[in-house]
Amino acid sequence: MTVRVRFAPSPTGMFHVGGARSALQNWIYAKQQGGVFVLRVEDTDAARNKPEWTEGILSALDWIGISRGSYEGPYFQSQNAGEHRAAAARLYESGRAYYCDCTREDVQARTGSQHQGYDGYHRDLGLGPGEGRALRFRTPDEGATVVVDLIRGEPTFENRLIEDFVIARGDGSPVFLLANVVDDMTMGITHVIRAEEHLPNTPKQQLLWDALGVKPPVWAHVPVVVNEKRQKLSKRRDKVALEAYRDEGYLAGAMRNYLMLLGWAPSGDREIVPWSVIEDEFRLEEVNPSPAFFDEKKLRAFNGEYIRALPVAEFIDACQPWLTGTGTIAPPPWQPEEFDADAFAAVAPLAQTRIAVLSEIVPNVDFLFLAASTIDEAAWTKTMKDGSADLLDAAVAAFEALESWDAESLKSTLEAVGAERGLKLGKTQAPVRVAVTGRTIGLPLFESLEVLGRERTLTRMRAARLRLV
């Protein structure tokens, strides 16, 4: 038997990080088993679906390494509507489903409760199909449905507690439960690896598989992804869009590595490992069923490690979208003609050790490409105290006299200026840094001044000195 797994997102919004985690787990499992990964877009919610959301799914999968052409599909659920209706008809004709025209208010009036489920009123009334009549599945009265799950063991659901659920609406259109089952049958899906939130629907779907005469797939429900308050990640409340992390400058490798740790860990006391190790060691049965905490701070630290591990040339290439404003990235604050690739290459090794996401490259190097430094007013107020004017005057004079404009000469010269005033280097260089870069923190100052050059450095220092008059 060829293993066939599927990833079935809905194109109703940005691509959720939890969905990306499930996609990767399906992808790896299929590769390990020599199987097939199927992409199925569940697009039957016509009111919310948008073509751009579908393209977003495809591009997000591309980014995390599940590239177009390497999987089967994408298929679209809406294209299988005929099979959905045919399956509903077979269930009705075999007596496994019946029609019902009860409204919610009807059920509430009979049961006296708005919380009680459907009471089976039409089970044996022989109501035929008709406008406004929903088709309900006839759940067995006795016994239990056992879901054999690779991660959760054998959750057992008493059939008497499962109401006769709707499988087709009053207009004849099948609901998600039935459509999902029929699609998996049609596509020969052997293993369903999906989020824990779908587990309550699984006994109903398994009953549908049985009623349609097909052996159910192997189930594996991976843990729900939660925030720091242990609440399920929400699009309305949390930062969950994979595209947002991509556009902020997270590396695909770091994101893949981190997502796979949500409920699983590689061998040994390690977390940052090559993708080849993850592909080799991942085991579905080793996934922890407990909720998985999506820790953005930890992801950020992961990304910083991945950035620092890049060869410098690759780091320079990775920064280009933020330096040039290509794709979906916002343009930088300088004009294209102001960017100096050689200057950036000179400071790239310094920047690489200081940023955690690639978008941080812009505020770290903008002083090199702007005509004048953009002063952070809070930094100015904090730094430019009594004595700053005198210090800048002395530094300008000392720098003007330098024969060699290099980092070591600049450092020793400014150290001497500070020593004459009883200041350590940290206190001495602070006004110079703000005058030249506009900020109190950034790349190593003297290497930055070397790349910026004598003329531009002195011009900015003089401008800052005039502001202190």
C-alpha positions in Angstrom: 0.0 0.0 0.0 1.3 3.4 -1.0 1.0 5.9 1.8 -1.0 9.0 0.8 -1.3 12.0 3.1 -3.0 15.2 2.5 -2.9 18.8 3.6 -6.2 20.5 3.2 -6.2 24.2 4.1 -9.1 26.7 3.5 -8.3 29.9 1.4 -10.0 32.2 3.8 -7.1 34.2 5.2 -3.3 34.3 5.8 -1.5 31.0 6.2 -1.5 30.0 9.9 1.7 28.8 11.5 -0.2 25.9 13.0 -1.2 24.8 9.5 2.4 25.1 8.3 3.4 22.8 11.2 0.8 20.2 10.1 1.9 20.5 6.4 5.5 19.9 7.4 4.6 16.8 9.5 2.6 15.4 6.6 5.4 16.2 4.2 8.1 14.4 6.2 5.9 11.4 7.0 5.1 10.9 3.3 8.8 11.1 2.4 9.8 8.7 5.1 7.2 6.2 3.9 8.0 6.6 0.2 4.5 8.0 -0.2 2.6 10.9 -1.7 1.8 14.3 -0.3 -1.5 15.7 -1.7 -2.5 19.3 -1.5 -6.3 19.9 -1.4 -7.7 23.4 -1.2 -11.0 23.3 0.7 -12.7 26.2 -1.1 -16.4 25.5 -0.7 -16.9 28.6 1.5 -17.6 30.8 -1.5 -18.3 33.9 0.6 -14.9 33.9 2.3 -12.6 32.3 -0.3 -10.4 34.6 -2.4 -7.9 33.6 -5.2 -5.2 35.6 -3.5 -5.5 33.5 -0.4 -5.0 30.3 -2.4 -1.9 31.8 -4.0 -0.8 32.8 -0.5 -1.0 29.1 0.6 1.0 28.0 -2.4 3.7 30.6 -1.9 3.9 30.0 1.8 4.4 26.3 1.2 7.1 27.1 -1.4 8.9 29.2 1.2 9.0 26.5 3.9 10.3 23.9 1.3 7.1 22.2 0.0 7.6 23.4 -3.5 5.1 23.4 -6.4 5.6 20.4 -8.6 6.8 18.2 -5.8 3.4 17.2 -4.6 0.1 16.0 -6.1 -2.4 18.8 -6.7 -3.5 21.3 -5.8 -7.0 19.9 -6.0 -10.0 22.0 -5.1 -12.9 20.6 -3.0 -15.4 22.5 -5.0 -14.5 20.4 -8.1 -15.7 17.3 -6.3 -19.2 18.5 -5.5 -20.8 15.8 -7.7 -19.2 13.0 -5.6 -20.3 14.7 -2.4 -23.9 14.7 -3.5 -23.7 11.2 -4.8 -22.4 9.9 -1.4 -25.2 11.7 0.4 -27.7 10.0 -1.9 -26.2 6.6 -1.3 -26.4 7.1 2.5 -30.1 8.0 2.2 -30.9 5.2 -0.1 -29.2 2.6 2.2 -31.2 3.9 5.2 -28.1 5.3 6.9 -29.5 8.9 6.6 -32.9 10.5 6.7 -34.5 13.9 6.0 -35.5 16.3 8.7 -37.2 19.7 8.5 -36.8 20.7 12.1 -35.5 24.2 13.0 -33.4 24.9 16.0 -36.4 26.4 17.6 -38.4 23.2 17.0 -35.8 21.1 18.8 -35.6 23.6 21.6 -39.4 23.6 22.1 -39.5 19.8 22.3 -36.5 19.4 24.6 -36.9 22.5 26.7 -33.2 23.3 26.3 -31.2 25.4 23.9 -28.1 23.4 24.7 -29.4 19.9 24.0 -28.5 18.4 20.6 -31.0 17.0 18.0 -33.5 14.6 19.5 -34.0 12.3 16.6 -37.5 13.4 16.0 -37.6 12.5 12.3 -35.7 9.2 12.5 -38.6 7.0 11.7 -41.2 9.4 10.1 -40.2 8.6 6.6 -39.8 12.2 5.4 -38.6 12.3 1.8 -36.3 14.9 0.2 -37.7 18.4 -0.3 -36.9 22.0 -0.1 -35.5 23.1 3.2 -35.1 19.5 4.4 -31.6 18.6 5.8 -30.2 15.2 5.5 -29.1 13.7 8.9 -26.9 10.7 9.4 -28.5 7.9 11.5 -26.0 7.3 14.3 -26.0 3.8 15.8 -28.0 3.6 19.1 -25.6 1.3 20.8 -21.9 0.6 21.0 -18.9 2.9 20.7 -16.7 4.3 18.0 -13.0 3.7 18.7 -10.6 6.1 16.9 -7.2 4.4 16.6 -4.8 7.4 16.7 -1.0 7.1 16.3 -0.5 10.0 18.9 -3.5 9.7 21.2 -4.0 6.0 21.5 -7.6 4.8 21.2 -10.1 7.6 22.2 -13.5 6.0 22.5 -16.8 7.7 21.9 -20.1 6.3 22.9 -22.5 6.3 20.0 -25.5 7.2 22.1 -23.8 10.5 22.8 -23.3 11.4 19.2 -26.4 13.1 17.8 -27.8 12.4 14.3 -25.7 15.0 12.6 -26.4 16.9 9.4 -24.5 15.7 6.3 -26.4 17.8 3.7 -28.1 21.2 4.1 -31.6 22.1 3.2 -30.4 23.2 -0.3 -28.8 19.8 -0.9 -25.2 21.0 -0.5 -23.1 18.6 1.6 -21.5 19.9 4.8 -17.8 19.8 5.6 -18.0 16.5 7.5 -19.2 14.5 4.5 -17.2 16.5 1.9 -14.0 15.9 3.8 -14.6 12.2 4.0 -15.6 11.8 0.4 -12.6 13.8 -0.8 -10.2 11.6 1.3 -11.9 8.5 -0.2 -11.7 9.8 -3.7 -8.0 10.7 -3.4 -7.1 7.4 -1.7 -5.8 9.1 1.5 -4.4 6.4 3.9 -3.2 8.7 6.8 -4.9 11.8 8.1 -2.4 13.9 10.1 -4.1 17.0 11.4 -4.6 19.3 14.4 -6.2 18.1 17.6 -9.1 20.5 17.2 -10.5 18.1 14.6 -10.6 15.1 17.0 -14.2 15.7 18.1 -15.3 15.4 14.5 -13.4 12.2 13.9 -15.9 9.7 15.3 -18.6 11.1 13.1 -16.3 10.9 10.1 -15.3 7.4 11.0 -18.9 6.4 11.1 -19.3 7.9 7.6 -16.4 5.9 6.3 -17.9 2.7 7.7 -21.4 3.6 6.3 -19.9 4.2 2.8 -18.1 0.8 3.0 -14.5 2.0 3.0 -11.9 1.3 5.6 -11.1 4.5 7.5 -7.6 6.0 7.3 -5.0 5.9 10.0 -5.6 8.9 12.3 -2.9 11.1 13.9 -4.0 14.3 15.7 -1.1 16.5 16.5 -1.3 18.9 19.5 -3.0 22.3 19.4 -0.6 25.3 19.2 -1.1 27.8 22.0 0.1 31.2 23.1 1.9 32.1 26.3 -1.4 32.1 28.2 -2.0 28.6 26.9 -4.9 29.8 24.7 -5.2 28.4 21.2 -3.5 30.7 18.7 -6.1 33.0 17.2 -5.9 35.1 14.1 -7.8 37.8 15.8 -5.5 38.0 18.8 -2.1 36.5 18.0 0.6 36.9 15.4 -0.1 33.7 13.5 0.4 34.5 9.7 3.4 32.7 8.3 3.7 35.4 5.7 4.1 38.0 8.4 7.2 36.2 9.8 8.6 35.7 6.3 8.2 39.4 5.5 9.7 40.4 8.8 12.9 38.5 7.9 12.7 35.1 9.4 14.6 32.5 7.5 12.7 29.5 6.1 15.2 27.1 7.7 14.8 28.6 11.1 11.0 28.6 10.8 10.9 24.9 9.6 13.2 23.8 12.5 11.1 25.7 15.1 7.7 24.5 13.8 8.8 20.9 14.0 9.6 21.3 17.7 6.0 22.1 18.5 5.2 18.8 20.0 8.3 16.8 19.1 12.1 17.0 19.7 15.1 15.4 18.0 17.4 13.1 19.9 19.9 14.4 22.4 19.9 17.7 24.2 19.6 19.9 21.1 17.0 21.8 19.2 18.7 23.5 16.4 19.5 20.7 14.0 19.9 20.3 10.2 16.7 19.6 8.3 18.2 16.3 7.2 18.3 15.2 10.9 14.6 16.2 11.3 13.6 14.3 8.2 15.5 11.2 9.5 14.4 11.3 13.1 10.9 12.6 13.1 8.3 9.9 14.3 4.6 10.6 14.4 4.2 8.2 17.4 6.7 10.3 19.3 4.7 13.5 19.1 3.6 14.7 22.5 -0.2 15.1 22.7 0.0 18.0 25.1 -0.6 21.6 23.8 2.5 23.1 22.1 3.6 26.6 23.1 4.4 28.9 20.2 7.1 31.0 21.8 7.9 34.0 19.5 10.9 35.0 21.6 12.4 31.5 21.2 11.7 31.6 17.5 13.5 34.9 17.3 16.5 33.5 19.0 16.4 30.5 16.7 16.4 32.9 13.7 19.3 34.8 15.1 21.3 31.6 15.3 20.5 30.7 11.7 21.4 34.2 10.5 24.8 34.0 12.2 25.5 30.6 10.7 25.1 31.9 7.1 28.2 32.4 5.0 28.6 36.2 4.6 27.8 36.1 0.9 24.5 34.3 1.6 23.7 36.8 4.4 24.3 39.7 1.9 22.0 38.0 -0.6 19.3 37.4 2.0 19.3 41.0 3.0 18.7 42.3 -0.5 14.8 42.5 -0.3 15.1 44.8 2.7 17.9 46.9 1.2 16.1 47.2 -2.2 12.4 47.0 -1.2 11.7 44.2 -3.6 8.6 41.9 -3.5 6.3 42.6 -0.6 9.0 44.3 1.4 8.6 48.0 2.2 11.2 50.2 0.5 14.1 51.4 2.6 14.4 55.1 3.6 17.1 55.8 1.1 16.8 56.2 -2.7 18.1 53.4 -4.9 21.0 55.5 -6.2 22.1 56.2 -2.7 22.7 52.5 -1.9 26.4 51.5 -2.0 26.8 47.7 -2.3 30.5 47.8 -1.5 29.8 49.8 1.7 27.2 47.3 2.8 29.5 44.4 2.1 32.1 46.0 4.3 29.8 46.2 7.3 27.7 43.0 6.6 29.9 40.8 8.9 29.4 43.2 11.7 25.6 43.5 11.2 25.2 39.7 10.8 26.2 39.2 14.5 23.7 41.8 15.8 20.4 41.2 14.1 17.8 38.5 14.9 15.5 39.1 11.9 16.6 40.4 8.4 14.3 43.5 8.6 16.6 44.8 11.3 19.3 45.3 8.8 17.8 48.7 7.7 18.0 50.6 10.9 21.5 49.2 11.5 23.0 50.4 8.2 20.7 53.3 7.1 23.3 55.9 8.3 25.6 54.7 5.5 23.2 55.5 2.7 21.2 58.5 3.9 22.4 62.0 2.9 22.3 63.0 6.6 21.7 61.0 9.8 18.2 60.7 11.0 18.4 61.7 14.7 16.4 59.8 17.2 15.3 62.6 19.5 15.2 60.4 22.6 18.7 59.3 21.9 19.8 63.0 21.4 18.2 64.1 24.7 19.7 61.2 26.6 23.2 61.6 25.2 23.9 65.3 24.5 24.6 66.6 28.0 26.9 69.3 29.3 30.3 68.9 27.8 29.1 67.3 24.6 29.8 70.4 22.5 33.4 70.6 23.8 33.9 66.9 23.2 32.6 67.1 19.6 34.8 70.1 18.9 37.9 68.2 20.1 36.9 65.0 18.3 36.4 66.9 15.0 39.8 68.6 15.3 41.5 65.3 16.2 39.8 63.4 13.3 40.7 66.2 10.8 44.4 65.7 11.7 44.4 61.9 11.2 46.7 60.7 8.4 45.1 57.3 8.2 41.3 57.0 8.3 40.9 53.5 9.7 39.0 52.0 12.7 42.1 51.5 14.9 43.3 55.1 14.4 39.9 56.5 15.0 39.5 54.5 18.2 42.9 55.5 19.7 42.3 59.1 18.7 38.9 59.3 20.4 40.3 57.5 23.5 42.9 60.2 23.8 40.2 62.9 23.5 38.2 61.3 26.3 41.2 60.7 28.5 42.0 64.4 28.4 38.6 65.0 29.9 38.6 62.1 32.4 36.2 60.1 30.3 36.2 56.4 29.5 35.7 55.4 25.8 32.1 54.5 26.3 31.2 58.0 27.5 33.4 59.6 24.9 32.0 57.8 21.9 28.3 58.2 22.8 27.9 61.8 21.4 29.9 60.9 18.3 27.7 57.9 17.6 24.5 59.9 18.0 25.9 62.7 15.8 26.9 60.3 13.0 24.3 57.5 13.1 21.4 59.2 15.0 21.2 56.4 17.5 22.7 55.2 20.8 23.2 51.6 19.7 24.3 50.0 16.4 27.2 48.6 14.6 30.7 49.0 16.1 31.3 52.7 15.9 34.9 52.9 14.5 34.4 50.3 11.8 31.3 52.2 10.8 33.1 55.6 10.6 35.8 53.9 8.5 33.3 52.8 5.9 31.3 56.1 6.1 34.4 58.0 5.3 36.2 61.1 6.6 34.1 63.8 4.8 30.7 62.5 5.7 31.7 61.7 9.3 33.0 65.2 9.9 30.1 66.8 8.2 27.6 65.1 10.5 29.7 65.8 13.6 29.9 69.5 12.7 26.1 69.6 12.1 25.5 68.1 15.5 27.8 70.6 17.1 25.9 73.5 15.6 22.7 72.1 16.9 24.2 72.3 20.4 24.8 76.1 20.1 
